[in-house]
Amino acid sequence: MTFSVNNKLILEQYIKSAVKSEIRSGIATPGQRDMVKGLTVLMDAKLSDGRHIPKGSVAYIREEILHNHSMTIFKPLTCDTISGKFMVVELQYIEFFDILSNDAA
């Protein structure tokens, strides 16, 4: 069984998207990155406080943080045990979880 430790989560890669313009009074202005983005947990995680975050759950991170740090803190990685690119994200960047229930597994 493979799982992440030390309050780090293995999440799907964040793909940057363009900021959508907002039109106010006929003038286009750049939109804000004020959303919280949900990314799928790709590997079970055991947190230092004993909690378990199962694979398939969704971790929500502020899109502004993801966008600004996508090539530094959240650099896409690869390995032999996970297909495709993924990110290693520390718990401090997670706003909340949508935990996959055992019934859905």
C-alpha positions as CSV (number, residue, x, y, z in Angstrom):
1,M,0.0,0.0,0.0
2,T,1.3,3.4,-1.0
3,F,0.5,6.6,0.9
4,S,1.9,10.1,1.5
5,V,3.1,11.3,4.9
6,N,4.3,14.4,6.8
7,N,1.2,16.4,6.0
8,K,1.9,16.3,2.2
9,L,-0.8,15.4,-0.3
10,I,-0.3,14.0,-3.8
11,L,-2.7,15.9,-6.0
12,E,-3.5,16.0,-9.7
13,Q,-1.6,18.6,-11.7
14,Y,-3.0,22.2,-11.7
15,I,-3.4,23.5,-15.3
16,K,-3.2,27.2,-15.5
17,S,-6.0,28.9,-17.4
18,A,-6.3,32.5,-18.6
19,V,-8.0,35.0,-16.4
20,K,-11.4,35.8,-17.8
21,S,-12.2,39.4,-18.5
22,E,-15.1,41.0,-16.6
23,I,-17.2,43.6,-18.4
24,R,-18.4,46.5,-16.3
25,S,-20.1,49.5,-17.8
26,G,-18.9,48.5,-21.2
27,I,-15.3,48.3,-20.2
28,A,-13.4,45.0,-20.0
29,T,-11.2,44.6,-17.0
30,P,-9.1,41.6,-15.9
31,G,-10.9,39.1,-13.7
32,Q,-9.7,38.1,-10.3
33,R,-8.5,34.6,-9.2
34,D,-10.8,34.5,-6.3
35,M,-12.0,30.9,-6.7
36,V,-11.0,27.9,-4.7
37,K,-9.9,25.1,-7.1
38,G,-10.7,21.4,-6.3
39,L,-7.9,18.9,-7.2
40,T,-8.2,15.2,-6.9
41,V,-6.1,13.4,-4.3
42,L,-4.2,10.7,-6.2
43,M,-2.8,8.8,-3.3
44,D,-4.0,8.0,0.3
45,A,-2.5,10.4,2.8
46,K,-1.8,9.8,6.5
47,L,-1.6,13.2,8.3
48,S,0.5,13.8,11.4
49,D,-2.6,14.1,13.6
50,G,-3.8,10.6,12.6
51,R,-6.4,11.6,10.0
52,H,-6.6,9.7,6.8
53,I,-7.4,11.3,3.5
54,P,-8.4,8.6,1.0
55,K,-7.4,8.6,-2.7
56,G,-10.2,10.1,-4.8
57,S,-11.1,12.8,-2.3
58,V,-10.9,16.4,-3.4
59,A,-8.6,19.0,-1.8
60,Y,-9.5,22.7,-2.4
61,I,-6.8,25.3,-2.8
62,R,-7.0,29.0,-3.5
63,E,-6.6,29.5,-7.3
64,E,-4.5,32.6,-6.7
65,I,-1.9,30.6,-4.8
66,L,-1.9,27.8,-7.4
67,H,-1.5,30.2,-10.2
68,N,1.2,32.3,-8.6
69,H,3.3,29.3,-7.5
70,S,2.5,26.6,-10.1
71,M,6.2,26.4,-11.2
72,T,7.8,26.7,-7.8
73,I,5.9,25.3,-4.8
74,F,3.5,23.3,-6.9
75,K,5.9,22.1,-9.6
76,P,4.5,19.2,-11.6
77,L,6.4,15.9,-10.9
78,T,6.4,12.4,-12.3
79,C,7.3,9.0,-10.9
80,D,6.9,5.3,-11.7
81,T,3.9,4.6,-9.4
82,I,1.6,7.4,-10.6
83,S,0.5,7.8,-14.2
84,G,0.8,11.4,-15.5
85,K,2.0,14.5,-13.7
86,F,1.1,15.3,-10.1
87,M,1.9,17.8,-7.4
88,V,3.1,17.4,-3.8
89,V,1.2,19.9,-1.7
90,E,1.7,20.7,1.9
91,L,-1.4,20.7,4.2
92,Q,-1.0,24.4,5.0
93,Y,-2.1,25.3,1.4
94,I,-5.4,23.2,1.7
95,E,-8.5,25.3,2.5
96,F,-10.9,22.3,2.9
97,F,-11.5,18.7,1.7
98,D,-14.4,16.8,0.1
99,I,-13.6,13.4,1.6
100,L,-14.4,10.3,-0.4
101,S,-16.6,8.2,1.8
102,N,-15.9,4.5,2.3
103,D,-19.3,3.8,0.8
104,A,-18.2,5.2,-2.5
105,A,-15.0,3.3,-2.7
